[in-house]
Amino acid sequence: MKVIDSIVTQAAGIAAVRRDIHAHPELCFEEVRTADVVAQKLSEWGIPIHRGMGTTGVVGIIKNGTSSRAIGLRADMDALPMQEFNTFDHASKTAGKMHACGHDGHTAMLLAAGQHFAKNRNFDGTVYLIFQPAEEGGGGAREMIKDGLFDKFPMDAVFGMHNWPGTQVGKFAASAGPVMASTNEFKITIRGKGGHAALPHNGIDPVPVACQMVQAFQTIISRNKKPVDAGVISVTMIHAGEATNVIPDSCELQGTVRTFTLEVLDMIEKRMKQVAENICAAHEADCEFEFVRNYPPTINHAKETEFARKVMAEIVGEVNVIAQEPTMGGEDFSYMLQARPGCYAFIANGDGAHREIGHGGGPCMLHNPSYDFNDDLIPLGATFWVRLAESWLTKDAA
């Protein structure tokens, strides 16, 4: 493993920053303290910054030489609205908020790269360090783009990276094409006619209508889309009734839809609406159908992904650069990949053995109350960022 020595030397200090951020989690668009920490460190190292993009975003600007070429490196900063189970010293000090997805670690790895770039600029062009707010549901990437991220800071390509628990430290993963799904939400309200549960013929019961609807949605997956195309419809909430002897007036279904292509998403939304409305009509009930599209699918560009894989192989060896199996989780880096070519990669976070005494009883998986980022990744992740930018911005780069 070819990790940059100077980054290893400074890793303990960056880990302390990471743990400070972990102890003070902030939710989407509230990352004021975190942005202050990032801005202070970059300014301390002599790196010019731009603040306030996408509400709380920070962009570090590192220039060298005369080339107009530029690369963007992105880390997310926000935490999740959940209670932490860990009791070690850097556990969350704010009830109901936790860095359970490793965004504190993503910020730390990019800060470590920035610290190295401040003294070692072995490239010709510009490196933009993008510290993004509100990945967890707020669409911070979209908001930074709306605020002119790529207009104010023109870049040829943009790259992101996420930690991945359950895989041995020392491995990277990247694949061209879809790697994360589109995320979408639906809410369906079935309006019937309430009445006495012992006299169902006098009313229109929305509950069996809802049951038929849930079952019918699965035929969209199994019979309306090609078997080789991925798609998920999950009804995750059914709300109806308040008493055992009363047929309710209405029943509400909510859930999520995930796909890797917009074509499949278009089909699923259209068919869900048809199925919902026609099942309601068959039972003389009324239907209110709402479908909200959140993040688009995260689709890596082939050229940039292959470039990233080559850089990874130079650091950890080809055998440790694996293919990333697509996941139905969502990621708002998808907006950046729609606007610029690039790649969203993954760095292995280990099996949880890195956690100190005092961690919770659960596994060290993402969005888990016992999760903690593995600080051993900081030198490796930062080395990847540095080597990626240096390789992209070499004087003889095409």
C-alpha positions as CSV (number, residue, x, y, z in Angstrom):
1,M,0.0,0.0,0.0
2,K,1.6,3.3,-1.2
3,V,0.3,5.9,1.3
4,I,1.8,9.3,1.3
5,D,4.1,9.6,4.3
6,S,3.4,13.3,5.1
7,I,-0.3,12.5,5.2
8,V,0.3,9.6,7.7
9,T,2.3,12.0,9.8
10,Q,-0.6,14.5,10.0
11,A,-3.3,11.8,10.3
12,A,-3.7,12.0,14.1
13,G,-4.5,15.7,14.0
14,I,-7.0,15.2,11.2
15,A,-8.6,12.3,13.2
16,A,-9.0,14.7,16.1
17,V,-10.9,17.1,13.8
18,R,-13.0,14.2,12.6
19,R,-13.9,13.2,16.1
20,D,-14.8,16.7,17.0
21,I,-17.2,16.9,14.1
22,H,-18.6,13.5,15.1
23,A,-19.3,14.8,18.6
24,H,-21.2,17.9,17.2
25,P,-23.4,16.5,14.4
26,E,-25.5,18.9,12.3
27,L,-28.5,18.0,10.1
28,C,-29.0,19.1,6.5
29,F,-28.5,22.8,5.8
30,E,-27.6,23.3,9.5
31,E,-23.9,22.5,9.1
32,V,-22.8,26.0,10.4
33,R,-20.3,24.7,13.0
34,T,-19.0,22.0,10.7
35,A,-18.5,24.5,7.9
36,D,-16.7,26.9,10.3
37,V,-14.3,24.0,11.2
38,V,-13.6,23.3,7.6
39,A,-13.2,26.9,6.6
40,Q,-10.9,27.6,9.6
41,K,-8.6,24.7,8.7
42,L,-8.4,25.5,5.0
43,S,-7.7,29.2,5.8
44,E,-5.1,28.1,8.4
45,W,-3.3,26.2,5.6
46,G,-3.5,29.2,3.2
47,I,-6.2,27.8,0.9
48,P,-8.6,30.4,-0.4
49,I,-12.3,29.5,0.3
50,H,-15.8,30.4,-0.9
51,R,-18.6,30.0,1.6
52,G,-22.3,29.9,1.6
53,M,-22.9,27.9,-1.6
54,G,-25.9,25.7,-1.1
55,T,-26.6,27.5,2.2
56,T,-23.6,26.1,4.2
57,G,-21.3,24.7,1.6
58,V,-17.5,25.4,1.5
59,V,-15.3,25.3,-1.6
60,G,-11.5,25.3,-1.2
61,I,-9.5,26.6,-4.2
62,I,-6.0,25.3,-4.9
63,K,-4.2,26.6,-8.0
64,N,-0.8,25.8,-9.4
65,G,0.8,26.4,-12.8
66,T,-0.9,27.9,-15.9
67,S,-3.3,25.2,-17.1
68,S,-7.0,25.9,-17.2
69,R,-7.8,22.3,-16.4
70,A,-9.6,21.7,-13.1
71,I,-10.9,18.8,-11.0
72,G,-13.5,18.7,-8.3
73,L,-13.3,16.5,-5.2
74,R,-16.5,16.3,-3.1
75,A,-17.2,15.4,0.6
76,D,-20.5,15.6,2.4
77,M,-20.8,17.2,5.8
78,D,-24.3,16.5,7.3
79,A,-25.4,14.0,9.9
80,L,-28.6,12.0,10.4
81,P,-31.7,12.6,12.7
82,M,-31.1,9.5,14.9
83,Q,-29.9,8.7,18.4
84,E,-26.4,7.4,18.8
85,F,-25.8,4.3,21.0
86,N,-22.1,4.7,21.3
87,T,-20.7,6.0,24.6
88,F,-17.0,6.6,23.7
89,D,-15.7,10.1,24.2
90,H,-16.4,11.5,20.8
91,A,-20.0,10.2,20.7
92,S,-22.7,12.7,19.7
93,K,-23.3,15.4,22.3
94,T,-26.7,16.4,20.7
95,A,-29.6,14.1,21.4
96,G,-31.3,12.8,18.3
97,K,-28.5,13.7,15.9
98,M,-25.6,11.4,14.8
99,H,-22.9,10.9,12.2
100,A,-24.1,7.4,11.3
101,C,-23.1,7.5,7.7
102,G,-19.5,8.6,7.9
103,H,-19.8,12.1,6.5
104,D,-17.5,13.3,9.3
105,G,-14.9,10.9,7.9
106,H,-15.5,12.0,4.3
107,T,-14.9,15.6,5.4
108,A,-11.7,14.5,7.3
109,M,-10.3,12.7,4.3
110,L,-10.8,15.7,2.0
111,L,-9.3,18.0,4.7
112,A,-6.3,15.8,4.9
113,A,-5.8,16.0,1.1
114,G,-6.2,19.8,1.4
115,Q,-3.5,20.0,4.1
116,H,-1.2,18.1,1.8
117,F,-2.0,20.2,-1.2
118,A,-1.2,23.4,0.8
119,K,2.5,22.5,0.8
120,N,2.8,20.0,-2.2
121,R,1.3,21.2,-5.4
122,N,2.6,18.6,-7.9
123,F,0.0,19.4,-10.6
124,D,-0.8,22.0,-13.3
125,G,-4.3,23.4,-12.9
126,T,-6.9,23.8,-10.2
127,V,-8.2,21.5,-7.5
128,Y,-11.6,22.4,-6.0
129,L,-12.3,20.9,-2.6
130,I,-16.1,20.7,-2.4
131,F,-17.5,20.4,1.1
132,Q,-21.2,19.8,0.5
133,P,-24.2,20.2,2.9
134,A,-27.4,18.2,3.1
135,E,-26.8,14.9,1.3
136,E,-29.2,13.1,3.6
137,G,-32.5,14.1,2.0
138,G,-31.9,17.8,1.4
139,G,-30.3,17.7,-2.1
140,G,-27.3,19.8,-1.1
141,A,-25.5,18.9,-4.3
142,R,-28.5,20.2,-6.3
143,E,-28.6,23.4,-4.3
144,M,-24.8,24.1,-4.7
145,I,-25.3,23.6,-8.5
146,K,-28.2,26.1,-8.4
147,D,-26.0,28.6,-6.6
148,G,-23.5,28.3,-9.5
149,L,-20.9,25.7,-8.4
150,F,-19.9,24.7,-11.9
151,D,-20.3,28.3,-13.2
152,K,-18.1,29.9,-10.6
153,F,-15.7,27.0,-10.4
154,P,-15.4,25.4,-13.9
155,M,-14.1,21.9,-13.7
156,D,-13.5,19.2,-16.2
157,A,-14.6,16.4,-13.9
158,V,-15.9,15.8,-10.4
159,F,-15.3,12.8,-8.1
160,G,-17.0,11.7,-4.9
161,M,-16.2,8.9,-2.4
162,H,-18.2,7.0,0.3
163,N,-17.0,4.6,3.0
164,W,-18.4,1.1,2.8
165,P,-18.6,-1.1,6.0
166,G,-18.2,-4.8,5.8
167,T,-15.3,-4.8,3.4
168,Q,-11.7,-5.2,4.5
169,V,-9.7,-1.9,4.9
170,G,-7.3,-1.5,2.0
171,K,-9.8,-2.0,-0.8
172,F,-11.5,0.4,-3.1
173,A,-14.5,-0.2,-5.4
174,A,-15.6,1.6,-8.5
175,S,-17.7,0.7,-11.5
176,A,-19.0,2.5,-14.6
177,G,-22.7,2.9,-15.1
178,P,-25.4,3.0,-12.4
179,V,-24.1,2.4,-8.8
180,M,-26.9,3.9,-6.7
181,A,-30.6,4.2,-7.4
182,S,-33.0,7.0,-7.9
183,T,-35.0,7.7,-4.7
184,N,-38.7,8.5,-4.9
185,E,-41.7,8.6,-2.5
186,F,-45.3,8.0,-2.9
187,K,-48.5,8.7,-0.8
188,I,-51.8,7.2,-1.8
189,T,-55.0,8.1,0.1
190,I,-58.0,5.8,-0.5
191,R,-61.2,7.5,0.5
192,G,-64.2,5.2,1.2
193,K,-67.2,5.4,3.4
194,G,-66.9,4.6,7.0
195,G,-69.5,2.8,9.1
196,H,-70.1,0.0,11.6
197,A,-67.7,-2.9,11.2
198,A,-70.6,-5.3,11.7
199,L,-72.5,-3.8,8.8
200,P,-69.8,-3.6,6.1
201,H,-72.4,-3.5,3.3
202,N,-73.5,0.0,4.3
203,G,-70.0,1.5,3.7
204,I,-67.0,1.3,1.4
205,D,-64.1,-0.2,3.3
206,P,-60.8,1.3,2.2
207,V,-58.7,-1.4,4.0
208,P,-59.2,-4.3,1.6
209,V,-58.8,-1.9,-1.3
210,A,-55.4,-1.0,0.2
211,C,-54.5,-4.7,0.6
212,Q,-55.3,-5.4,-3.1
213,M,-53.3,-2.3,-4.1
214,V,-50.1,-3.4,-2.2
215,Q,-50.3,-6.9,-3.9
216,A,-51.0,-5.5,-7.3
217,F,-48.0,-3.1,-7.1
218,Q,-45.7,-6.1,-7.1
219,T,-47.0,-7.3,-10.4
220,I,-45.5,-4.0,-11.9
221,I,-42.1,-5.3,-10.8
222,S,-42.7,-8.9,-11.9
223,R,-44.8,-8.4,-15.0
224,N,-44.5,-4.9,-16.4
225,K,-40.7,-4.4,-16.4
226,K,-38.0,-6.4,-18.1
227,P,-36.6,-9.0,-15.7
228,V,-33.1,-7.7,-16.3
229,D,-34.1,-4.1,-15.3
230,A,-33.8,-3.3,-11.6
231,G,-36.7,-1.8,-9.7
232,V,-38.2,-1.7,-6.2
233,I,-41.6,-0.8,-4.9
234,S,-41.8,-0.9,-1.1
235,V,-45.0,0.1,0.8
236,T,-43.6,1.0,4.2
237,M,-46.6,2.6,5.9
238,I,-50.3,1.8,6.0
239,H,-52.4,4.0,8.2
240,A,-56.1,3.4,8.8
241,G,-58.7,3.2,11.6
242,E,-59.0,4.1,15.2
243,A,-61.3,1.4,16.6
244,T,-61.8,-2.3,16.2
245,N,-65.6,-2.0,15.5
246,V,-65.4,1.0,13.0
247,I,-64.7,0.8,9.3
248,P,-62.5,3.9,8.6
249,D,-63.4,6.5,6.0
250,S,-59.9,6.4,4.6
251,C,-56.6,4.5,4.4
252,E,-53.2,6.0,3.5
253,L,-50.3,4.1,1.9
254,Q,-46.8,5.5,1.8
255,G,-43.5,4.1,0.6
256,T,-40.5,4.3,-1.8
257,V,-39.6,3.4,-5.3
258,R,-36.0,2.8,-6.5
259,T,-34.7,2.4,-10.0
260,F,-31.4,2.6,-11.9
261,T,-32.9,4.3,-15.0
262,L,-35.4,7.0,-15.6
263,E,-37.2,4.9,-18.2
264,V,-38.0,2.3,-15.6
265,L,-39.0,5.0,-13.2
266,D,-41.4,6.6,-15.7
267,M,-43.0,3.2,-16.3
268,I,-43.4,2.4,-12.6
269,E,-44.9,5.8,-11.7
270,K,-47.4,5.6,-14.6
271,R,-48.5,2.0,-13.8
272,M,-48.8,2.7,-10.1
273,K,-51.1,5.5,-10.8
274,Q,-53.2,3.4,-13.1
275,V,-53.3,0.5,-10.7
276,A,-54.2,2.7,-7.7
277,E,-57.0,4.6,-9.5
278,N,-58.5,1.6,-11.1
279,I,-58.6,-0.6,-8.0
280,C,-60.2,2.3,-6.2
281,A,-62.7,2.7,-9.0
282,A,-63.6,-1.0,-8.9
283,H,-64.6,-0.7,-5.3
284,E,-66.3,2.7,-5.7
285,A,-63.6,4.4,-3.6
286,D,-61.8,7.7,-4.5
287,C,-58.1,7.8,-5.0
288,E,-55.5,10.6,-4.3
289,F,-52.2,9.7,-5.8
290,E,-48.9,11.6,-5.0
291,F,-45.5,10.7,-6.4
292,V,-42.4,12.7,-5.5
293,R,-39.1,12.2,-7.3
294,N,-36.1,12.9,-5.1
295,Y,-32.6,12.0,-6.2
296,P,-31.9,10.7,-9.7
297,P,-29.8,7.5,-10.2
298,T,-26.1,7.9,-9.6
299,I,-24.5,6.9,-12.9
300,N,-20.7,6.9,-13.2
301,H,-19.0,7.9,-16.5
302,A,-16.9,5.2,-18.1
303,K,-13.7,7.2,-18.8
304,E,-13.5,8.9,-15.4
305,T,-14.3,5.6,-13.6
306,E,-11.5,3.8,-15.4
307,F,-9.2,6.7,-14.6
308,A,-10.1,6.4,-10.9
309,R,-9.6,2.7,-10.8
310,K,-6.1,3.0,-12.3
311,V,-5.1,5.5,-9.6
312,M,-6.5,3.2,-6.9
313,A,-4.5,0.3,-8.3
314,E,-1.3,2.3,-8.1
315,I,-2.0,2.8,-4.4
316,V,-3.3,-0.6,-3.2
317,G,-2.7,-2.9,-6.1
318,E,-5.1,-4.1,-8.8
319,V,-6.3,-7.1,-6.7
320,N,-7.7,-4.6,-4.1
321,V,-9.7,-2.6,-6.6
322,I,-13.0,-4.4,-6.9
323,A,-16.2,-3.8,-8.8
324,Q,-18.9,-1.9,-7.0
325,E,-22.1,-3.9,-6.9
326,P,-25.0,-1.4,-7.5
327,T,-27.1,-0.6,-4.5
328,M,-30.6,0.6,-4.2
329,G,-29.5,3.3,-1.8
330,G,-29.6,6.9,-3.0
331,E,-27.0,9.6,-3.3
332,D,-27.3,13.3,-4.4
333,F,-23.9,13.2,-6.0
334,S,-26.0,12.0,-8.9
335,Y,-26.8,15.7,-9.6
336,M,-23.2,16.5,-10.0
337,L,-22.7,13.5,-12.3
338,Q,-25.6,14.8,-14.5
339,A,-23.8,18.2,-14.8
340,R,-20.2,17.0,-15.2
341,P,-18.4,13.7,-16.0
342,G,-17.0,11.9,-13.0
343,C,-17.1,8.9,-10.7
344,Y,-18.6,8.0,-7.3
345,A,-16.3,5.5,-5.7
346,F,-16.2,3.5,-2.4
347,I,-13.5,3.0,0.2
348,A,-13.8,0.0,2.5
349,N,-14.5,0.8,6.2
350,G,-13.8,-2.6,7.7
351,D,-15.9,-4.9,9.9
352,G,-16.3,-2.6,12.9
353,A,-13.3,-3.9,14.9
354,H,-11.8,-0.3,14.9
355,R,-14.4,0.9,17.4
356,E,-13.2,1.5,20.9
357,I,-14.8,0.2,24.1
358,G,-18.1,1.9,24.6
359,H,-19.6,1.3,21.2
360,G,-23.2,0.2,21.0
361,G,-24.3,-3.4,20.6
362,G,-25.2,-3.3,17.0
363,P,-23.1,-3.8,13.8
364,C,-21.0,-1.0,12.4
365,M,-23.1,-0.5,9.3
366,L,-24.4,2.7,7.7
367,H,-27.4,4.4,9.3
368,N,-26.9,2.2,12.4
369,P,-26.8,3.8,15.9
370,S,-23.6,1.9,16.7
371,Y,-21.7,3.1,13.6
372,D,-18.4,5.0,13.7
373,F,-16.0,5.9,10.9
374,N,-12.7,4.1,10.8
375,D,-9.9,6.7,11.3
376,D,-7.4,4.3,9.6
377,L,-9.0,5.3,6.3
378,I,-8.0,8.9,6.6
379,P,-4.4,8.5,5.2
380,L,-5.6,6.1,2.5
381,G,-8.5,8.1,1.4
382,A,-6.5,11.4,1.4
383,T,-3.8,9.7,-0.6
384,F,-6.3,8.7,-3.2
385,W,-7.6,12.2,-3.5
386,V,-4.1,13.6,-3.9
387,R,-2.9,11.0,-6.5
388,L,-6.2,11.4,-8.4
389,A,-5.9,15.1,-8.7
390,E,-2.1,15.0,-9.5
391,S,-2.7,12.4,-12.2
392,W,-5.7,14.3,-13.7
393,L,-3.7,17.5,-13.8
394,T,-0.4,16.3,-15.0
395,K,1.2,18.6,-17.6
396,D,0.8,16.1,-20.4
397,A,-2.8,15.2,-19.5
398,A,-5.1,15.1,-22.5
